Amino acid sequence: MDKRNAKGWLYLLPAIAFLGVFMVYPLVDVFVYSFEEGYNSASQTFSGVGLFNYRYVLRDPYFLQALKNTFILVIITVPVSTGLALLISLGSAPLKSCGVCSRRYISCPTSPTRWRWVWYS
């Protein structure tokens, strides 16, 4: 590894450490705890290891209903929001932009008109 690469990794080290401590470690810790049966958080002890928690959750009617509701919500909202965004972009395509803003950004004088069209139409 040359000096430039080492310097780049040195700049990334705080971000990698932050992500490791606050994202990766809790994720692994929760995954390990999910296999422990009879876990007592006060004494940090457990009575066994196994798949009981997963069997329990997958047979719970409330969890299955929540899973079904989430699936339905995703199946409906993703296509609807994507289609709505496509329609809005197609509807705003013929609007002209002013000389200050370029075409790739929201047009200056028509921006309030677009928001009014989105929210009040």
Buried (B, 14 or more C-beta within 10 A) or exposed (E): EEEEEEEEEEEEEEEEEEEEEEEEEEEEEEEEEEBBEEBEEEEEEBEEEEEEBEEEEEEEEEEEEEEEEEEEEEEEEEEEEEEEEEEEEEEBEEBEBEEEBEEEEEBEEBBEEBEEBEEEE
